[in-house]
Amino acid sequence: MDYEALSKEFLQVIYKYHQMRSQQQLNSAVHGETFVLQYIASHDNATMPSDISKVMCVSSARIATVLNSLENKGLIIRQIDKQDRRRTILKLTSDGQQKASECSHELLDVARRMLEYLGEEDAKNCVRIMGRLTEMCNSEEK
């Protein structure tokens, strides 16, 4: 098999894929404000900025910028931890909970439509292959 030619074709497909609106929606789910809202919602509305920084592999300054934006939009609040006053706990406001829920439903809908388009067998293979690629990338990072 000519893996070099296949690699070139793969990169062309990936490039086109990243330009699609649905991919941009999925990408926002793992970066930026959408991810932060989803992360806080999935951690019982009680997480710290440093947790998000570690998971996203970005600087605390970048997280602070995102948190400031979310706070200015009225989607999160920051509270001092009562057990350790040096820590800040992040919580969603009711608007933040609603926005996180909306984003979650939108993202699931995008993913569902993509997988339905593939059909049952290709959808299962897509998820399986993405899982394998993730395993490979994780093992290379260690």
N, C-alpha and C positions, 0 to 999 in steps of 0.2 A: 504494500500500500504506500502511496506517495503522501506521507504525512505533511510535507511542506506545502504542497498544493492544497491539501485539505485544510491546513492551518490558515492559509491565505483566504480561502472561501469562508471559513469560520469567522475570521476577523471582519470580513466584509459584512456578513450577516449580523454580527454583534454590533457593528457600527450603525447599520440601518435600524436595528432593533432599539438601540439607545435613542434614536431620534423620534421614535413613536410616542404619542401622547400617553398611551397606557403604560409604557415602560417608565415614562417620566413620573407618572402617579406612583408606581411601585417604588421607584428610586426615592421619592420624597418620603416614603414610609420608613426607609432605613437611614435617612439623613434629616437633619434640621428639626423644625418645629413639630412636624407630624410625628416623627419618631419619639421626640421627647414627651409629647402628650400621651402617646401610646404606652411608653415605658412607665410613666408615672401612674397611669390608669391600671396597668397590669401589676403594679407593685403596691397595691392597697393604698394608693394615694399617700404614701409615706416613704419617699426616697430622698437621697441627698444628691446634690450636684456632682459630687465626686464619683458616685455610682454611674451616672450617665456618661460622664467624661471617659471613664474606663471602658464602658461597653461600646461607645462610639469611637474610641481611640482618637479623641480630639482633645485639644488643650482646654484647661479650665476657663481660659479667657473666651474661647469660642462658645462654650456652654453658657457662660455668663451673658454673652450677647443674646443667645437664643432665649434664655430665661427672662432677660429684661424685656425682650419683645413680647413674649407670652404674658408676662405680668402686666405690661402696658395695655395689652388687648383684653385684660381681665380674665384670662384663662387659667392662671395659676396664682397661688399665693405662697410666700415663703414664711415659714414660722421657725422660731428658735426652738430647738429640741429641749424639752423640759428636763430630761435626764442628763444632757450634756450641752450646756449653753454655748459651746464652741461650734456646734453643728447646726446646720440649717436644713429643715425638712421642707420638701416640696409637696404641695397638695393642689389638686385641681379644684377650681371653682365649679359651680353648677354649669356655667357656660363652657368651662373647660371639659367637664364630663360629657356634655352634649356634643361638643366638637370632636372629642376623642371617639365617641360612639359613631358619629357620622363618618369620620375618616375610616374607622374600622369597617363599617358596612360598605363604603365605596371601594376600599381596597380588596375586600373579599369578593365583591361583584366583578372587579376587573380581573382578578385571578380566576374566578369561576368561568367567566366568559372566555378567557384565553384557553383554559383547560378543556372546556366544552368544545371549542373550535377544533382542538387537536383530536378529539374523540377519546374513548376510554383507554385503548391500548397505548396510544402515543402520549396521552396525559400522564398515565402511570409511569411510562418510560421517562418522560421529561422530569418528573419529580424524582425518580430514582437516579437519573444521571446527574441532576443538580446536586443531589445528596452526595453522590460519589465525588463530584468536583469539589464540593465543600470539604469533604474529608481530606482530599488531597491537599488543598490549600491550607487547611488547619495543620496537617502533619508537616508541611514545608515551613510553616511559621514558627514551629517549636524548635 
